[in-house]
Amino acid sequence: MFVFRLASRPDYYNRMTIFESYMRHDGVWDAHHLNEKGELIYDFNLDKRFNLLAEGKTDVPEYRNQEALYIAMARQFEIEEAIYADGTKFKFEFPKNGIYKPLPQAYTNK
């Protein structure tokens, strides 16, 4: 068991380094912070992949790409039955008045 831990540790560090790099590349890294209890919190409004949706800038060409990504992720979160940090279940709804419902996490399980 001890040897297995030593053998798997480099793989774990490698995967975490790659994951962190993807988060920084996607603009998701800044959307996470620790609260006063030490829990990791995701803030949809700070996610750079959805900055135009959060700000309501519909006149920018990149807006449609962000909207398509949002819809795809929202549908997947609904399939996965994702929940918010407060325990409420995520339900996908098309936006009302151009205001998008925040996603519960930065990435889907899929």
C-alpha positions as CSV (number, residue, x, y, z in Angstrom):
1,M,0.0,0.0,0.0
2,F,2.8,2.4,0.9
3,V,4.5,1.7,-2.5
4,F,1.3,2.4,-4.3
5,R,1.0,5.8,-2.7
6,L,4.5,6.7,-3.7
7,A,3.8,5.5,-7.3
8,S,0.5,7.4,-7.7
9,R,1.6,10.7,-6.2
10,P,3.5,12.0,-9.3
11,D,0.4,11.1,-11.4
12,Y,-1.8,13.1,-9.1
13,Y,0.4,16.1,-9.2
14,N,0.6,15.9,-12.9
15,R,-3.2,15.8,-13.3
16,M,-3.7,18.7,-10.9
17,T,-1.1,20.8,-12.8
18,I,-2.9,20.1,-16.1
19,F,-6.3,20.9,-14.5
20,E,-5.0,24.1,-13.0
21,S,-3.5,25.1,-16.4
22,Y,-6.8,24.5,-18.1
23,M,-8.6,26.6,-15.5
24,R,-6.3,29.5,-16.0
25,H,-6.5,29.1,-19.8
26,D,-10.3,29.0,-19.7
27,G,-10.6,32.0,-17.3
28,V,-12.2,30.0,-14.6
29,W,-9.3,30.3,-12.0
30,D,-10.3,33.8,-10.9
31,A,-14.0,32.7,-10.5
32,H,-13.1,30.6,-7.4
33,H,-12.3,31.8,-3.9
34,L,-12.4,30.5,-0.4
35,N,-15.1,31.7,2.0
36,E,-14.6,32.3,5.7
37,K,-15.3,28.6,6.5
38,G,-12.5,27.5,4.1
39,E,-14.9,26.2,1.4
40,L,-14.2,26.6,-2.2
41,I,-16.9,28.9,-3.8
42,Y,-17.5,29.3,-7.6
43,D,-18.7,32.8,-8.7
44,F,-20.4,32.6,-12.1
45,N,-20.1,36.4,-12.6
46,L,-16.3,36.2,-12.5
47,D,-16.0,33.4,-15.0
48,K,-14.3,34.8,-18.1
49,R,-16.0,32.3,-20.4
50,F,-19.4,33.9,-19.5
51,N,-18.4,37.6,-18.9
52,L,-20.6,38.9,-21.7
53,L,-23.6,37.0,-20.4
54,A,-23.0,38.3,-16.9
55,E,-22.7,41.9,-18.1
56,G,-25.5,41.6,-20.7
57,K,-23.5,42.8,-23.6
58,T,-25.5,41.3,-26.5
59,D,-24.0,43.4,-29.2
60,V,-20.6,41.7,-29.2
61,P,-20.1,38.9,-31.7
62,E,-18.6,36.6,-29.1
63,Y,-21.9,36.8,-27.1
64,R,-23.5,33.9,-29.2
65,N,-20.6,31.6,-28.5
66,Q,-20.8,32.2,-24.8
67,E,-24.6,31.7,-24.9
68,A,-24.2,28.4,-26.8
69,L,-21.6,27.2,-24.2
70,Y,-23.9,28.2,-21.4
71,I,-26.9,26.3,-22.8
72,A,-24.8,23.2,-23.4
73,M,-23.4,23.2,-19.9
74,A,-26.7,24.1,-18.3
75,R,-28.4,21.1,-20.0
76,Q,-25.6,18.8,-18.9
77,F,-25.8,20.1,-15.3
78,E,-29.6,19.3,-15.4
79,I,-28.9,15.8,-16.6
80,E,-26.3,15.3,-13.9
81,E,-28.7,16.8,-11.3
82,A,-26.1,19.3,-10.1
83,I,-26.8,21.3,-6.9
84,Y,-25.7,24.7,-5.8
85,A,-23.5,25.2,-2.7
86,D,-26.6,26.0,-0.6
87,G,-28.2,22.6,-1.6
88,T,-30.8,23.7,-4.1
89,K,-31.1,21.8,-7.3
90,F,-30.1,23.4,-10.6
91,K,-32.9,23.7,-13.1
92,F,-32.2,25.0,-16.6
93,E,-34.5,27.8,-17.8
94,F,-34.1,30.2,-20.7
95,P,-33.2,33.6,-19.5
96,K,-35.8,36.2,-18.6
97,N,-35.0,39.8,-19.4
98,G,-31.5,38.7,-20.7
99,I,-30.4,37.6,-17.2
100,Y,-28.9,34.2,-17.1
101,K,-29.1,31.9,-14.0
102,P,-25.7,31.3,-12.5
103,L,-24.2,27.8,-13.1
104,P,-23.5,25.8,-10.0
105,Q,-20.0,24.8,-10.9
106,A,-17.3,25.7,-13.4
107,Y,-17.2,22.3,-15.2
108,T,-19.6,19.5,-15.7
109,N,-18.7,15.9,-14.7
110,K,-18.8,14.9,-18.3
